[in-house]
Amino acid sequence: MSMRTSLKEWAKENKVWEPKTWRIFLEKDLVPFYKQAYTLNALHEFLKSEKICGKSSLADIEDTLKNKIKVAIYGGVEPNKDFSTSFAKFMYDNFGICAENAPSFEESIKHYESWGDGIKVSVNPNSWINSIPIGSLVDKLRDLIQWNLCRELGIKLSEIGIQESYPYPPFEAIEPNTLLPQAGEKPEKLVSLINEFKQKALDLSIGVNPFTTFVFYARTIPLLVLMEYLECDINKIIKLANFLGLKAYSMIDQREVSLPTKSPDKVILLLTSNSLSYKILELRGYLEKVDPTIKQVHENVIKEAINQIHVTFEPWKDYEPIFSFLSEILKDRNWISLNVENGRITKLRSGYRKIELPSKIWLRDFLIKISPIVSAGIVRFSFSMTQLEFHPFAKEWIDKVMENEGKA
């Protein structure tokens, strides 16, 4: 597919197997995103703090903060005007700040109009910032930056603008209350921060960012396929695998093997938990919460892959029973299990349905053939390589293989 072609050239030109290449990803992508997330989380925690929600009423809040909180709860709300464009609605939707634990923005406004400064300020959980969840994202980013990239690259946090002690704020940390406008001021600083945060999330997403896209592509891949893709020798692959946290396993007996190996055609690389690859891919769920369009971007990549990946399954008579079974199963299930004996696939099953294969195909051959659609995210499989899970778009690809008698 076109994305893969450009990704291939990018990976070779940037020598992706060299750890120093990943310093670019650290400094240009992760650190700015961490600083933005840290600041937004600090504002969220500030709004929930004893200084604001801990007071019995808005009137009891320190004078320097009182007006700003009042603007956050009621700012821009005017008679006969559309409340949805108000700053208060913006703060309710994004940070959940409201009066008296109101279940809706309209109820919050009613409480304020009834009791004025007598309301108790609340922050409800039904907000964009809480749905991410922002605190957990900050922790994941800090862990990835500090314990994976910085440690592997021999870089101190202070070298990239982050303080060395908990809670690891940026050197140029923004005081949360300065993000909130006074009456009559425009919330340009806060709106700009949120927009930049959403844009950086998109910039980090799979299908957009070459580093995260490469990790996604290489997370589960036969050794020979990766060597051919990067056009490099085994020593560079070993360096890359060690850095990303990919371990080698035999596609014959599913046991871990050491690299280099005398049988590269029988080895597959799989990501391991707590590895750099694992933690980078773990960000995906958070990014999609930051901006739902990110999920659509990734789905568009998969749709493109369905149209552009070309694989031939020969001899077709051996593979046809597999695809016939898949075409039927994927109408109401999205997974199958493979029974493997001595490296060959003997049976397929999904729930109560199963078939025995007339021709016992080598698991190795099957995994190598489907590796392009695995890399694209159409299919993923378990650590044992015998449990396959299919994306909802996979049936379109399966049916195309069937229609073209083994060619897609």
Secondary structure by P-SEA (a helix, b strand, c coil): caaaaaaaaaaaaaccccccccccccccccaaaaaaaaaaaaaaaaaacccccccccccccccccaaaaaaaacccccccccccccaaaaaaaaccccccccccaaaaaaaaaaccccccccccccccccccaaaaaaaaaaaaacccccccccccccccccccccccccccccccccccccccccaaaaaaaaaaaaaaaaaacccccaaaaaaaaaccccaaaaaaaacccaaaaaaaaaaabbbbbbccccccccccccccccbbbbbbcccaaaaaaaaaaaaaaaccaaaaaaaaaaaaaaacbbbbccccccaaaaaaaaaaaaccccccccccccccccccccccbbbbbcccccaaaaaaaaaaaaaaccccccccccbbbbccaaaaaaaaaaaacccc
